Amino acid sequence: MRVTTGSARGRVLKSVPGDTTRPITDIVKQAVFNILQDDVQGSSWLDLFAGTGAVGIEALSRGAADATFIDNAPEAIDTIKDNLTSTRLIERSRVVRQDAFRFLRGAPREFDFIYVAPPQYAGLWAKALQALDAAPGWLGEDGEIIVQIDPSEFQALTLKNFELIEERKYGKTLVCFYQRPEIEV
């Protein structure tokens, strides 16, 4: 696993010890950032269930203004900090060891992108989206929530503040993009 583009391009990222995380593959990460293109520059990111921090680090490397990394596992927090230090991106980041749902119950801070990639097969992605829907202040007006799951986990969700606008499948990974609904005039 490495940073694919930007100021930290080519830097190898450490993995979280053990098998508790499922890091994003370079192919999926590259595809997601190819979709986002120039929208990354100057943006603010929330990397929920951050694991290695690979998504937020990629965003920072590509010119994001800042990234906040949330994970509950001490091993993941240590790995994120090591990866941020080795990529020299730590000064534009915030690393928080906390349960993602507890974090989302706090006072919202607006982000342009929220990346949700929780442990698989526990329905946590849907619970995270529902928590974000209940507190929509976490996402900026033109922001996107990006969910990374196994395709077998997908289910249609009824949300008040967000709608599924696109989904892409890359092997055993499904990436879903949610935004605020467009207001018809």
Secondary structure, DSSP 8 states (H G I E B T S, - for coil): -B--SSTTTT-B----SSSS-----HHHHHHHHHHHGGGGTT-EEEEET-TT-HHHHHHHHTT-SEEEEEES-HHHHHHHHHHHHHHT-GGGEEEEES-HHHHHTS----EEEEEE---TTSSHHHHHHHHHHHSGGGEEEEEEEEEEE-GGG------SS-EEEEEEEETTEEEEEEE------
